[in-house]
Amino acid sequence: MFNSTFVLSFAILLSFPLLFLLAPTILPPRRPLQISLPDELDDLALFRRAALAESGISDDHPSPKIAFLFLTNTNVHFAPLWELFFNNTDKSLYKIYIHADPSWKIEPPGGIFSGRFIAAKKTTRATPSLISAARRLIATALLDDPLNAYFALVSQHCIPLHSFKFMYNSLFLKPKSLPYLSFIEISSDRPLLWERYVARGETIMLPEVPFDRFKMGSQFFVLTRRHALVVVRDRRLWRKFKFPCRRLQSCYPEEHYFPTLLSMEDSQGCTHCTLTRVNWTGSVDGHPHTYRPEEISARLIHILRGSNSSCWFMFARKFSPDCLPLLMDVAKDVILKD
């Protein structure tokens, strides 16, 4: 006969698979990152100051700027590629701002990125903290320079697909009779949109955001100064989107807040398309395809540049850090050659 100690140990060992199986139903759900009251008050003070910034510059001003807003929680892996992108560019035509999650140890990339880090707070994927971080970047850029006319949000996994000159001319060279437009994806026909809408509860978004006004789009965009001010002045929709989700698997507020807000405020002033190319083929856990070194080639860059029938893509993601050497190899003759 087996002794009691052996039987008990064996029973405990057998219980482990059962515990893992039942854990999601018997343990409390993972709590998403909450926006603390001190952080909320800090942001509100910043947004109030930014809301008083000048609304725009005259169309005949010789040097409107693009504000490049880097949102990251790791090192800026492709800093050398961005250095080439900005190389020999008049510094009066752009500004750089970096929001780096302070809970991660990030090595300052130096060069053109020196001194460009803003006051940042912790961010977590699929939480309102990413909305706050993007708004923080926009507000800082609004306050910093009245000549910032476009605000381009990118991540550490993004790369440029064209030269700075090509991008700048594409944004600013237009007939004076036409207004500047924001390049932000706004869609209302995506799968699982209802599940995203009710992720906080079926009635939480009402009455401010009825389901037919709820939109979806890429979290990366290029906004006009006019729309940047709309973002920092908003209080009404933020009160809804900052609610924590009950269904975490359906919670991606950063993909809904900006498209919904700008669709409600000025749909005609937006192109409804993004300038950032993403490959969702074979996505895993809500992450897009990540390009690896063996996929990098001149042909890939030309494919990624292609038109989406409304806009030419200026950026692409998502690339693994070890792609950098191969991207540098094709930078001068492909990426930066127009």
HUGI-V411624 format. One record per helix or strand. SS is the DSSP state (a for helix, b for strand). FROM is the first residue (numbers start at 1). TO is the last residue. If there is no record, write none. Layout:
SS_FROM_TO + SS_FROM_TO
//
This chain:
a_4_26 + a_37_51 + b_65_72 + a_79_86 + a_91_93 + b_94_100 + a_111_113 + b_117_117 + a_129_144 + b_148_155 + b_159_160 + a_164_172 + b_182_185 + b_187_187 + a_193_197 + a_211_213 + b_216_216 + b_222_224 + a_225_233 + a_238_241 + a_248_250 + a_253_255 + a_257_269 + b_270_272 + b_276_278 + b_284_284 + b_287_287 + b_291_291 + a_293_295 + a_298_305 + b_307_307 + b_312_312 + b_315_317 + b_319_319 + a_321_335
//
